[in-house]
Amino acid sequence: MSERASPNSGDLRFNTTPNLLTLLRMLFVPVVVGLLFVRTPTCDLIAALCFGVASITDYFDGYLARMQNVETVYGKLMDPLADKFLIATSLIALQDIGRIHPIVVMILICREIAITGLRALASAEGVIIGASATAKWKTATQMVAIPFLMVRQGLFGIPLFDIGMVLLYISLAISLWSAQDYIVDFFRGVREKRKRRLSERKTARQAARQARMAARLARQNRP
């Protein structure tokens, strides 16, 4: 049976190619962290390569999901979690081995927690807040900065660590800037949703009132 089939239960399947790629990205998380804690140049380089491969799966799982027209409940849950697990654990590991200042890690992780909570609250209000363009740039910048920070010794004379540090602070600025986009979208969406609800209730009351009036007139005109 193809992945396009069984439309009624297809969104509850797990063994789709995009989901398996997302799962692979999650499995890379302990590998990357474990290699960093060895604290040797060779393991740092391997950790960076593993992180790069895991980051590439983030593109391909979304690409394949669109190409195959496959969207599952597991994918909706796992895809954003896999990104956050990979980035957050790598940042914490890099901070632990002295590559990143703790304040930077705190700000980045607290921002992710805050925006995740905001989107969950918006969903409870019936408002869906999609990822903003600036947030996608933030993720892309971090996906490049983090493996560069892992290779402290550089590669072929290229100061990857210094480049990664610059990109990390750029991603920090983008993170804070994109957070305001989410906040603005949240309050705008909730305000519009509540206006629609009030309008729908008003329309429903008017329709009910007209129905009662019509029934009353019908009884009065009844012979």
C-alpha positions as CSV (number, residue, x, y, z in Angstrom):
1,M,0.0,0.0,0.0
2,S,1.4,3.4,-0.9
3,E,1.8,6.3,1.5
4,R,-0.9,8.2,-0.3
5,A,-3.5,5.5,0.4
6,S,-5.9,5.0,3.3
7,P,-6.9,8.6,3.8
8,N,-9.0,7.9,6.9
9,S,-6.2,6.4,8.9
10,G,-3.1,7.7,7.1
11,D,-2.5,10.5,9.6
12,L,-2.1,7.9,12.4
13,R,0.7,5.9,10.7
14,F,4.2,6.1,12.0
15,N,6.3,4.2,9.5
16,T,6.5,6.9,6.9
17,T,9.8,8.1,5.4
18,P,9.5,11.6,6.9
19,N,8.8,10.2,10.3
20,L,11.7,7.8,10.1
21,L,14.0,10.7,9.2
22,T,12.7,12.7,12.1
23,L,13.3,9.7,14.4
24,L,16.8,9.4,13.0
25,R,17.4,13.1,13.9
26,M,16.4,12.3,17.5
27,L,18.7,9.3,17.7
28,F,21.6,11.6,16.7
29,V,21.1,13.7,19.9
30,P,22.8,11.4,22.4
31,V,25.5,10.6,19.8
32,V,26.4,14.3,19.3
33,V,26.4,15.0,23.0
34,G,28.4,11.9,23.9
35,L,31.1,12.7,21.3
36,L,31.4,16.3,22.6
37,F,32.0,15.1,26.2
38,V,35.0,13.0,25.0
39,R,36.7,16.4,24.4
40,T,39.1,15.4,21.7
41,P,39.6,17.2,18.4
42,T,38.6,14.1,16.4
43,C,35.4,13.5,18.4
44,D,34.6,17.2,18.1
45,L,34.8,16.9,14.3
46,I,32.7,13.8,14.2
47,A,30.1,15.4,16.5
48,A,30.0,18.4,14.1
49,L,29.5,16.0,11.1
50,C,26.8,14.1,13.0
51,F,25.0,17.3,13.8
52,G,25.3,18.4,10.2
53,V,23.7,15.1,9.0
54,A,20.9,15.4,11.6
55,S,20.3,19.0,10.4
56,I,20.0,17.9,6.8
57,T,17.3,15.4,7.8
58,D,15.2,18.4,9.0
59,Y,15.0,19.6,5.4
60,F,14.4,16.3,3.8
61,D,11.6,15.1,6.1
62,G,9.6,18.2,5.4
63,Y,10.4,18.0,1.6
64,L,9.4,14.4,1.4
65,A,6.2,15.0,3.5
66,R,5.2,17.7,0.9
67,M,6.2,15.6,-2.1
68,Q,4.4,12.5,-0.9
69,N,1.5,14.5,0.5
70,V,2.0,12.7,3.9
71,E,1.1,14.5,7.1
72,T,0.8,12.4,10.3
73,V,0.0,13.1,13.9
74,Y,3.4,11.7,14.9
75,G,5.2,14.0,12.4
76,K,3.4,17.1,13.8
77,L,4.6,16.2,17.3
78,M,8.1,14.8,16.6
79,D,9.4,17.3,14.0
80,P,9.5,20.4,16.2
81,L,10.6,18.3,19.2
82,A,13.5,16.8,17.3
83,D,14.8,20.2,16.3
84,K,14.5,21.5,19.9
85,F,16.1,18.4,21.3
86,L,19.0,18.6,18.9
87,I,19.7,22.3,19.3
88,A,19.0,22.6,23.1
89,T,21.1,19.6,24.1
90,S,24.0,20.7,21.8
91,L,23.9,24.2,23.3
92,I,24.0,22.9,26.8
93,A,26.8,20.5,26.0
94,L,28.8,23.3,24.4
95,Q,28.2,25.5,27.4
96,D,29.3,22.7,29.7
97,I,32.7,22.3,27.9
98,G,33.2,26.1,28.0
99,R,32.5,27.0,24.3
100,I,29.4,29.2,24.9
101,H,28.5,31.7,27.7
102,P,25.8,30.3,29.9
103,I,23.7,33.5,29.6
104,V,23.4,33.0,25.8
105,V,22.2,29.4,26.3
106,M,19.7,30.5,29.0
107,I,18.2,33.2,26.7
108,L,17.9,30.9,23.7
109,I,16.3,28.0,25.6
110,C,14.0,30.3,27.6
111,R,12.9,31.9,24.4
112,E,12.0,28.5,23.0
113,I,10.0,27.5,26.1
114,A,8.2,30.8,26.0
115,I,7.2,30.6,22.4
116,T,6.2,27.0,22.7
117,G,3.9,27.9,25.6
118,L,2.5,30.9,23.7
119,R,1.7,28.7,20.7
120,A,0.0,26.1,22.9
121,L,-2.1,28.8,24.5
122,A,-3.0,30.2,21.1
123,S,-4.0,26.7,20.0
124,A,-6.3,26.4,23.1
125,E,-7.9,29.7,22.0
126,G,-8.5,28.2,18.5
127,V,-5.7,30.3,16.9
128,I,-2.9,28.6,14.9
129,I,0.4,30.4,14.8
130,G,2.7,29.1,12.1
131,A,6.5,29.5,12.2
132,S,7.5,33.0,11.0
133,A,10.0,33.6,8.3
134,T,12.4,35.2,10.9
135,A,12.1,32.1,13.1
136,K,13.1,29.9,10.2
137,W,16.2,32.1,9.7
138,K,16.9,31.7,13.4
139,T,16.8,27.9,13.1
140,A,18.9,27.9,10.0
141,T,21.6,30.2,11.5
142,Q,21.8,28.0,14.7
143,M,22.1,24.8,12.5
144,V,25.2,26.3,10.9
145,A,26.6,28.0,14.0
146,I,26.5,25.0,16.4
147,P,28.6,22.5,14.4
148,F,31.1,25.3,13.7
149,L,31.4,25.9,17.5
150,M,32.1,22.2,17.9
151,V,35.2,22.3,15.8
152,R,37.3,24.6,18.0
153,Q,40.6,23.7,16.3
154,G,39.3,24.9,12.9
155,L,39.5,23.0,9.7
156,F,41.9,23.6,6.8
157,G,43.0,26.9,8.3
158,I,39.4,28.1,8.5
159,P,38.5,29.6,11.9
160,L,35.2,27.7,12.2
161,F,34.8,28.5,15.9
162,D,35.0,32.2,15.4
163,I,32.6,32.1,12.5
164,G,30.2,30.0,14.6
165,M,30.4,32.5,17.4
166,V,29.4,35.3,15.1
167,L,26.5,33.3,13.7
168,L,25.4,32.3,17.2
169,Y,25.0,35.9,18.3
170,I,23.3,36.7,15.0
171,S,20.8,33.8,15.8
172,L,20.4,35.3,19.3
173,A,19.4,38.6,17.8
174,I,17.0,36.9,15.3
175,S,15.5,34.8,18.2
176,L,14.6,37.9,20.2
177,W,13.3,39.7,17.1
178,S,11.2,36.7,16.0
179,A,9.7,36.4,19.5
180,Q,8.0,39.7,19.0
181,D,6.5,38.4,15.8
182,Y,4.9,35.5,17.7
183,I,3.6,37.8,20.5
184,V,2.1,40.2,18.0
185,D,0.5,37.4,16.0
186,F,-0.8,35.8,19.2
187,F,-2.7,38.9,20.4
188,R,-3.9,39.8,16.9
189,G,-5.1,36.3,16.3
190,V,-6.9,36.0,19.7
191,R,-8.5,39.4,19.3
192,E,-9.8,38.5,15.8
193,K,-11.0,35.1,17.0
194,R,-13.0,36.7,19.9
195,K,-14.4,39.3,17.6
196,R,-15.6,36.5,15.3
197,R,-17.1,34.7,18.2
198,L,-19.0,37.8,19.4
199,S,-20.2,38.4,15.9
200,E,-21.4,34.7,15.5
201,R,-23.2,34.9,18.9
202,K,-24.9,38.2,17.9
203,T,-25.9,36.7,14.5
204,A,-27.2,33.5,16.3
205,R,-29.2,35.7,18.8
206,Q,-30.7,37.7,15.9
207,A,-31.6,34.6,14.0
208,A,-33.2,33.1,17.2
209,R,-35.1,36.3,17.8
210,Q,-36.4,36.4,14.2
211,A,-37.4,32.7,14.4
212,R,-39.5,33.5,17.6
213,M,-41.1,36.5,15.9
214,A,-41.9,34.4,12.9
215,A,-43.4,31.7,15.1
216,R,-45.4,34.2,17.0
217,L,-46.8,35.8,13.8
218,A,-47.7,32.3,12.5
219,R,-49.7,31.6,15.7
220,Q,-51.5,35.0,15.5
221,N,-52.4,34.5,11.8
222,R,-53.6,30.9,12.4
223,P,-57.4,30.7,11.9
